[in-house]
């Protein structure tokens, strides 16, 4: 891993709703690995599936959360910029918010699966779409008992389509971005580490692994880190990629998410925040990533 990519990985560890350094310590260098795979997908013109969306069922007005769809839209735009074909997948409770985020950046429409789909149906649907890569962004997955739990330990299995089943398809390059231990990809982190680092970690830890996991203070920031890494690995496209790291772009996509009904995943309330942090609270991180992307 180059010093510049290592610096991007470190920059993502600023706390969002929680300290993620313990999770990240278990997966060093995996951001560089995933970015390298995505850069290769761009050179090959490959189809890259991006799976996102968390339904905050415990909120006063249940809705999709802002973390995930916003970053996914930015990453989808970045993949299109380097020549890949992004395809975003979500489920019905998160479809409106995810679609609104993609529309802002002209990144297409999401492929929406019903919550009622079983694992075989999910795997067949995704296989028929023909991706070469599949990356989860803030997408919850099952724990050791097969249940999907939020950070509070609230069971959302019944309102979460089993999109994790697609990550077992043969031949796929898989990746993930997460910040809480309960997302697809956290199977890369030993269960005892999740238990030690995260409240309710023993119960909520997702056991679905991927080829490479990016840990960040929020998953949206993890996507921004991947965009910065792609700018380093695909310098011919650096201008278009670094433009996506502008706080105004982030604010526009976040605004579209909230207008479509998204809520903050930590507070459970509407508003232009991600895990309790407003755009102004992380604008400096995006500026740092832009600088690192030009290294």
C-alpha positions in Angstrom: 0.0 0.0 0.0 1.4 3.4 -1.0 1.8 6.1 1.7 -0.9 8.2 0.0 -3.4 5.3 0.2 -2.4 4.6 3.8 -3.1 8.3 4.6 -6.6 8.0 3.1 -7.3 4.9 5.2 -6.2 6.8 8.4 -8.2 9.9 7.6 -11.4 7.9 7.6 -11.0 6.9 11.2 -12.2 10.1 12.7 -15.2 9.3 14.9 -18.7 9.6 13.6 -21.2 8.2 16.1 -18.5 6.0 17.6 -14.8 5.2 17.7 -14.0 2.7 14.9 -10.2 2.4 15.3 -10.6 -1.1 16.9 -12.6 -2.4 14.0 -10.2 -0.9 11.5 -7.1 -2.3 13.2 -8.4 -5.8 12.2 -8.5 -5.0 8.5 -5.4 -2.9 7.6 -4.8 -2.2 4.0 -8.2 -3.4 2.8 -9.2 0.0 1.5 -6.3 -0.1 -0.9 -7.3 -3.6 -2.0 -10.9 -2.7 -2.7 -9.9 0.5 -4.5 -7.5 -1.5 -6.7 -10.3 -3.9 -7.6 -12.7 -1.0 -8.5 -10.0 0.7 -10.5 -9.5 -2.5 -12.5 -13.3 -2.7 -13.0 -13.2 0.8 -14.5 -10.4 -0.2 -16.9 -12.4 -3.3 -17.9 -15.7 -1.5 -18.2 -17.2 -4.0 -15.7 -20.5 -3.9 -14.0 -20.2 -3.1 -10.3 -23.1 -3.7 -8.0 -23.5 -1.4 -5.0 -25.8 -2.6 -2.2 -27.1 -0.1 0.3 -30.0 1.0 2.5 -30.9 0.6 6.2 -34.5 0.8 7.4 -34.6 2.5 10.9 -37.6 0.6 12.1 -37.4 1.8 15.7 -37.7 5.5 14.8 -40.9 7.5 15.6 -41.5 7.6 11.9 -39.6 4.6 10.4 -37.6 5.4 7.3 -34.3 4.8 5.5 -31.2 6.4 7.1 -29.0 9.0 5.5 -25.8 7.0 5.9 -25.3 4.7 3.0 -27.4 6.0 0.1 -25.6 9.3 0.0 -22.1 7.8 -0.1 -23.3 5.1 -2.6 -24.5 7.7 -5.0 -21.1 9.5 -4.9 -19.3 6.2 -5.3 -21.6 5.2 -8.2 -20.8 8.5 -10.0 -17.1 7.9 -9.4 -17.3 4.4 -10.9 -19.1 5.8 -14.0 -16.4 8.4 -14.3 -13.6 5.8 -14.5 -15.4 3.6 -17.0 -17.2 1.1 -14.9 -21.0 0.4 -15.0 -22.4 1.0 -11.6 -25.7 -0.7 -10.6 -27.2 0.2 -7.2 -29.4 -2.4 -5.4 -31.6 -1.8 -2.4 -34.9 -3.0 -1.0 -38.4 -1.4 -0.9 -38.1 0.5 2.4 -35.0 2.3 1.1 -35.9 2.7 -2.5 -37.2 6.2 -2.5 -34.3 7.7 -0.6 -31.7 5.7 -2.6 -33.3 6.8 -5.9 -33.3 10.4 -4.9 -29.6 10.4 -4.1 -28.7 8.8 -7.4 -30.8 11.2 -9.4 -28.9 14.2 -8.1 -25.7 12.9 -9.6 -27.2 11.3 -12.7 -26.2 7.9 -11.5 -29.3 6.0 -12.8 -32.1 4.3 -10.9 -31.8 1.6 -8.2 -32.7 -2.0 -8.7 -35.2 -2.6 -6.0 -35.9 -6.0 -4.4 -38.9 -6.8 -2.3 -38.5 -7.4 1.4 -40.4 -10.7 0.9 -37.7 -12.1 -1.3 -35.9 -15.2 0.1 -32.1 -15.8 -0.2 -32.5 -17.9 -3.3 -34.5 -15.3 -5.1 -32.0 -12.6 -4.2 -29.1 -14.6 -5.4 -30.9 -15.4 -8.7 -31.9 -11.8 -9.3 -28.4 -10.4 -8.7 -26.8 -13.2 -10.7 -29.0 -12.3 -13.7 -27.8 -8.7 -13.5 -24.3 -10.0 -14.2 -22.0 -7.9 -12.0 -18.3 -8.8 -11.7 -18.0 -6.9 -8.4 -20.5 -6.4 -5.5 -19.9 -3.8 -2.8 -22.1 -3.3 0.3 -22.3 0.2 1.7 -23.9 0.5 5.2 -26.1 -2.5 4.5 -26.9 -4.6 7.6 -26.4 -8.3 7.5 -27.2 -11.3 9.7 -25.5 -12.1 13.0 -24.4 -15.6 13.9 -28.0 -16.6 14.6 -29.2 -15.3 11.2 -30.9 -12.1 12.6 -30.3 -8.6 11.4 -29.9 -6.1 14.3 -29.4 -2.4 14.4 -26.8 -0.7 16.6 -29.4 -0.6 19.4 -30.0 -4.3 19.1 -33.4 -3.8 17.5 -34.3 -6.7 15.2 -35.1 -5.5 11.6 -34.9 -8.9 9.9 -38.5 -8.7 8.8 -38.0 -5.3 7.1 -34.7 -6.1 5.5 -34.4 -8.1 2.2 -31.7 -10.7 2.5 -29.4 -9.0 0.0 -26.4 -10.5 1.8 -27.2 -13.8 0.0 -25.8 -12.3 -3.2 -22.3 -12.0 -1.6 -22.0 -15.8 -1.7 -22.4 -16.0 -5.5 -19.3 -17.7 -7.1 -16.8 -15.6 -9.1 -17.7 -12.2 -7.6 -15.2 -9.8 -6.3 -16.8 -8.5 -3.1 -16.3 -5.5 -0.9 -18.0 -3.5 1.8 -18.0 -0.3 3.7 -19.2 -0.1 7.3 -18.9 1.7 10.6 -20.7 -0.3 13.3 -19.9 -4.0 13.2 -23.4 -5.1 12.1 -23.0 -4.5 8.4 -22.2 -6.9 5.5 -18.5 -7.3 5.4 -17.9 -7.2 9.2 -17.4 -10.9 9.0 -13.8 -9.9 8.2 -13.4 -8.6 11.7 -13.2 -11.3 14.5 -16.4 -11.5 16.5 -14.5 -11.0 19.7 -13.1 -7.7 18.4 -16.6 -6.5 17.4 -17.8 -7.5 20.9 -15.0 -5.6 22.6 -15.2 -2.4 20.5 -19.0 -1.9 20.0 -21.9 -1.6 22.3 -24.1 -4.7 21.9 -21.3 -6.0 19.6 -21.6 -9.6 20.7 -25.3 -9.7 19.7 -25.3 -7.5 16.6 -22.0 -8.5 14.8 -22.6 -9.4 11.2 -20.8 -12.6 10.1 -20.9 -12.1 6.3 -17.3 -11.7 5.0 -16.1 -10.0 1.9 -12.8 -9.8 0.0 -12.0 -6.3 1.3 -13.7 -4.2 4.0 -13.4 -0.4 4.5 -14.0 0.8 8.0 -14.8 4.5 8.5 -16.4 6.9 11.0 -19.5 6.9 8.8 -20.0 4.7 5.8 -20.6 7.8 3.6 -17.1 8.9 4.5 -15.8 5.4 3.6 -17.2 6.0 0.1 -15.5 9.3 -0.1 -12.2 7.6 0.9 -12.7 5.1 -2.0 -13.3 8.0 -4.4 -10.0 9.6 -3.2 -8.2 6.3 -3.6 -9.6 5.9 -7.1 -8.2 9.4 -8.0 -4.8 8.2 -6.9 -5.1 4.9 -8.9 -6.7 6.4 -12.0 -5.0 9.8 -12.3 -6.4 10.5 -15.7 -9.8 10.8 -14.1 -8.6 12.7 -11.0 -10.4 15.9 -11.8 -13.8 14.4 -12.1 -13.3 12.3 -9.0 -12.0 15.0 -6.7 -15.0 17.2 -7.8 -17.2 14.6 -6.1 -15.4 15.3 -2.8 -16.8 18.9 -2.6 -18.9 19.5 0.5 -21.5 21.2 -1.7 -22.0 18.0 -3.7 -22.4 16.1 -0.4 -24.9 18.6 0.8 -26.9 18.4 -2.4 -27.1 14.6 -2.2 -27.9 14.7 1.5 -30.5 17.3 0.9 -32.2 15.1 -1.7 -32.1 12.2 0.8 -33.8 14.1 3.5 -36.4 15.6 1.1 -37.2 12.0 0.1 -37.8 11.1 3.7 -34.5 9.9 5.0 -33.7 10.2 8.7 -30.6 10.2 10.8 -29.7 6.6 11.8 -28.5 7.6 15.3 -31.1 10.1 16.3 -34.0 8.6 14.3 -35.1 12.1 13.4 -35.3 13.9 10.0 -32.6 16.5 9.2 -29.5 17.0 7.1 -27.2 15.0 9.4 -25.4 11.6 9.2 -25.0 9.7 12.4 -25.6 12.9 14.2 -23.0 14.9 12.3 -24.0 17.8 10.0 -22.1 18.5 6.7 -20.3 21.4 8.3 -18.9 18.9 10.9 -17.0 16.9 8.3 -16.3 19.4 5.5 -12.7 19.5 6.6 -12.5 15.7 6.1 -13.6 16.0 2.5 -11.1 18.8 2.0 -8.3 16.6 3.4 -9.4 13.7 1.1 -9.2 16.0 -1.9 -5.7 17.0 -0.9 -4.7 13.4 -0.4 -6.2 12.5 -3.8 -3.8 14.9 -5.5 -0.7 13.5 -3.7 
